[in-house]
């Protein structure tokens, strides 16, 4: 007569482990039931009794006991098997991913982007290999491989041949002469119309503004000046942009530093900023105009401060006319300059700075240098050499 099936003698470590699994009950159901079988068998129970205890077939209990006697506690882990065999190998999955990220027009298809349905249909008919995969399985495969449905981004590269030299100059003056660096730019156009925004309100009952179809007030442009060293912002509304208004703003900047020392003004490449009168006035009054590179207005420090200006005075507003709008702008500027380190202002500035630089991923001190070999002699020189030459020019200008 055959001997009854039972587990071999348990070691202290095995017994403690099985007891822990059974008492805590936190393991998977498969490990829990197998641990109960082994403990029951170690306690002297026969296979039929154990099968009734765990509500399992007797052959299942015998298989678990035999596997424990062969490999120990590793028998607790289930051996996943069965199910539908895989229809796609690693090479097929790579082909699917490569097809998904390839524009359909390059593969002879008459559309500019894939949908899940079109991609699955194309994979079933591609010449040389037939891949049969359902839409849901295709979606899961792409998600597992990090391929998601995204909006197309646009970007614009600066064609300015002095791109690096201008950025280096702006960074240099901001770091070395912060108390004498100013920024200027126009903000607008500012129209008279109810403008959407955000604010606190009872759930489901937002603040409402009337719609408008007749805008007979025209527009204005805020000419803003920003002192980098003092963190102070001021400006005035004008009917239009122009060299006369730009020169008036530069004179207000020059009046903020009446000691006669050289000052630096950062501004973009608008034609109204490069008038001959402006250049002559700047040369006469020791004002260096630091122009940002083409398509790189994000390098102007004032850009980050226009975001809070729009958020707290234009958004969520319904000004009656330009006079009311101007008074609101100036009231905010007075509050802002009194509370320059307010947390709301700093947070809004950070968000705006991240927004204006997000497309390039550029920050000061972290710009990747271009790989083009054709660079100007000015940009090939090291920054200390250019800075030393500029200090010499400044001392000569100051003496003059």
C-alpha positions, 0 to 999 in steps of 0.5 A: 500500500502506498504511503500517504502524501505529506510534506517533508519535515519543515525547517524553522524558517519555512514554518515561520514563513508559512505561519506568517502568510496564513495568519496575516492573510495579506498575500495573494489568494494563491499563496494563501491557499497553498500555505494553508495546504502545507501547514495542514499537511505538516500538522498530520492532516491527510489529503482529502481533509486538506482538500475540503479545508481549502475547497480544492481538488485532491490532485491539486493538493498533492501537486502542491505538496510534491512541488514543496518537497522538491523546491521548497517555498518557491512552490507558493508562487504561481506559474502563470500559464495558459491563455491566448499565445502572443501574436506579436513578437518584439520585432513586430512591436517595434515595427508598430511603434515605428509606423505610428510615429511616421507620418502617413504621407511618407508611407503613401497614405492620403492623410496627415495623421494616424487614428487608431482605426487607420493605423490598425487597418494599415498594419493588416495590409502592409506589404511584407508582413501582416500584423493583426492587432485590435484597436484596444490592444494597439492603444495599450501597446502604444501607451506601454511604449510611451507613444501618446496622442499629442498636439503638434508644436511649432517653433521659430529659430532665430536667424540673427547672426549675432544671436549668441553675442546679444544674449551674452551681452544681456546676461553680462550687464544684468549680472554686473550692472544690475542697478543700472540695467533697465528694460523697455517694451510695449504691452498691448493692444489694450481694447475696451471690452469685457475680458474673461478671467478667473475668480472665486465664486460659488460652485456652478455660479461664476461671475458673468460679464456682458458680451460686446460687439461694438468696440468704438474706443480704439486701442492703447499700448502700454509703454512699460519700463522696468528697473532690474536693480530696484524691481520697479515697474512703471509706464504710460498708455499711448495711442500707438507705438512710435519712435517719439513715444519710445524716446519719451520712455527712454528719457524717463529711464535716464531720469531715474539715474541722474548721476551721469553714469552709463546705463543699459536698456534692454529692448527688442528689435521693433523698428520704433526702437532703432530710430536715428534720433534714439541712437543719437540721443543714447550715444550722447547720454551714455545709454547703451541699447542692448537689443534682444536677438530676432525672435528672442524677445523672451530675453527681455526681463520685462516680459515676465512682468507683463504676465501679472499685469495682464492677469490682475488688471486686464483679465476678469475686467470690464472697463468703461473706457480707456481712462478707467483702464489707465487708472486701473493699470496705474493703481496696480503699478503703485500696489506692485511697487509697494509690494515688490516681494509679494508672493502673488507677484513672485508666483505670477512672474515665475509662471510667465517666465516659464511660459515665455521660455518654454518653447526653447527650454532656455534659461540663463547659464544653460543655453546650448551653444550652436554647433555651426562653425561660422561664428563672428569674431566677436562671438568667438572671443571669450566673455572675460575678454569682451567684458574687459574691453567693455569696462575700458570703453565705459571708463573712457565714456565716463571720463569724456 
